[in-house]
Amino acid sequence: MTKAKLSRSPKDKQAAFAGEIRRVSLNGKEVAYTLKRCKRRTIGMKIDSRGLTVRAPSRESLHWIESVLQNKADWVVEKLDEWKTRESSEPVWEEGAIFPLLGEPWQLSTTTTGIAQMTRAKVRTGVEDRQMQLPLPSVLTSRQIEKIVMDWYHHNALTCFSERIALYADKLGVALPQLRLSRARTQWGSCNARGVIHLNWRLIQMPLKLVDYVVAHELSHLIEMNHSSAFWQTVGRIYPDYGAARKELKRLG
């Protein structure tokens, strides 16, 4: 006599893979999470743009799973809040969106003649408009808007960074180095052994005093390729208030 072998239907397997959406109260907040059952022996938690995902052993009770979540409530809530902040800071590629340049808000709009322009937003009275114009169709796609803004950022970054590097290189008494824009995700700037300065293009969004700090920092590496006390003395010679700038740059992220 043979034993019948039970197996999940394709729908059951798909549901198990997709997970079950549940809710739990953590630190007074209702948190939605995706529960996925698997063969692992321990519980695993992941927080990303889709929210909280919990992978738990198949035989563990829901009560045990949520007790673990309660023990990790501070971490879960903190990480979810970080993702919300990150998402809210993501650019919206649409006409009328606000984009920062050197700490000031600028807005993209289209004129009646079909010209796309970046104009400094009138958030304070008495501020004179400044604009950059490009010939484009009156109806802009999201991709066109992104290209306009990114080209605008890169143009301003190269112009501004080159001027500040020349200024601080003269103060430091070093030869003018080569500049390259960077897309690094975790560094504002770097200086390699060949003396090439890399500055993150996103730095152009920050106030000029923070641009100056990063420029002074990287140029000082042309003299001291380290972070010794001698290095910080070199930075201090051309940018005395570097401590406050470091803190502000870390706060702004």
Residue pairs with C-beta under 8 A, 6 or more apart in sequence:
8 16
16 36
16 37
17 36
18 34
19 34
19 35
19 36
19 53
20 34
20 35
20 36
21 32
21 33
21 34
21 35
22 32
22 33
22 34
22 35
22 62
23 30
23 31
23 32
23 33
24 30
24 31
24 33
24 66
24 69
24 70
25 31
26 69
26 70
26 73
26 76
26 77
27 73
27 74
27 77
29 77
31 52
31 69
31 76
31 77
31 80
32 51
32 52
33 51
33 52
33 53
33 54
33 69
34 50
34 51
34 52
34 53
34 54
35 54
35 56
35 62
35 65
36 53
36 54
36 55
36 56
37 55
37 56
37 57
37 58
38 55
38 56
38 57
38 58
39 57
39 58
40 55
40 56
40 57
41 57
42 57
43 54
43 55
43 56
43 57
43 60
43 65
43 68
44 54
44 55
44 56
45 52
45 53
45 54
45 55
45 69
45 72
45 76
46 52
46 53
46 55
47 53
47 76
47 79
47 80
47 83
48 83
49 83
49 87
51 80
51 83
52 76
52 80
54 65
54 69
56 65
69 76
91 97
91 99
91 146
91 149
93 142
93 143
93 145
93 146
93 149
94 142
94 145
95 108
95 109
95 110
95 140
95 145
96 107
96 108
96 109
97 107
97 108
97 145
98 105
98 106
98 107
98 121
99 105
99 106
99 107
99 108
99 118
99 149
99 153
99 205
100 106
100 205
100 206
101 118
101 120
101 153
101 156
101 204
101 205
102 156
102 160
102 204
102 205
102 206
102 207
102 208
102 211
103 205
103 206
103 207
103 208
104 120
105 120
105 121
105 123
106 118
106 119
106 120
106 121
107 118
107 119
107 120
107 121
108 116
108 117
108 118
108 145
108 148
108 149
109 116
109 117
109 119
110 116
110 117
110 136
110 138
110 140
111 117
112 138
114 135
114 136
114 137
114 138
115 133
115 134
115 135
115 136
116 133
116 134
116 136
116 140
116 144
116 145
116 148
117 131
117 132
117 133
117 134
118 131
118 132
118 148
118 149
118 152
119 129
119 130
119 131
120 127
120 128
120 129
120 130
120 131
122 129
132 152
132 155
134 148
134 151
136 144
136 148
137 144
140 148
153 201
153 204
153 205
154 181
154 201
156 204
157 181
157 199
157 201
157 203
157 204
158 179
158 181
160 204
160 208
160 211
161 179
161 181
161 199
161 203
161 204
161 211
161 215
162 179
164 208
164 211
164 212
164 215
165 176
165 177
165 179
165 197
165 215
165 219
166 176
168 212
168 215
168 216
168 219
168 238
168 239
169 175
169 176
169 177
169 219
171 237
171 238
172 216
172 219
172 220
172 222
172 223
172 234
172 237
172 238
174 219
174 222
174 223
175 195
177 191
177 195
177 196
177 197
177 219
177 222
178 195
178 196
178 197
179 196
179 197
179 199
180 196
180 197
180 198
180 199
181 198
181 199
181 200
181 201
182 189
182 190
182 198
182 199
182 200
182 201
183 200
183 201
184 190
184 198
184 200
187 198
187 200
188 199
188 200
188 202
188 203
188 214
188 249
189 197
189 198
189 199
189 200
189 203
189 214
189 215
189 217
189 218
190 197
190 198
190 218
191 197
191 198
191 218
191 219
191 221
191 222
191 225
192 198
193 225
195 222
197 215
197 218
197 219
198 218
199 214
199 215
199 218
203 210
203 211
203 214
204 211
206 249
206 252
209 245
210 245
210 248
210 249
210 252
212 239
212 245
213 239
213 242
213 245
213 246
213 249
214 249
216 235
216 238
216 239
216 242
217 235
217 239
217 242
219 238
220 231
220 234
220 235
220 238
221 231
223 231
223 234
224 230
224 231
224 234
232 242
235 242
236 242
239 245
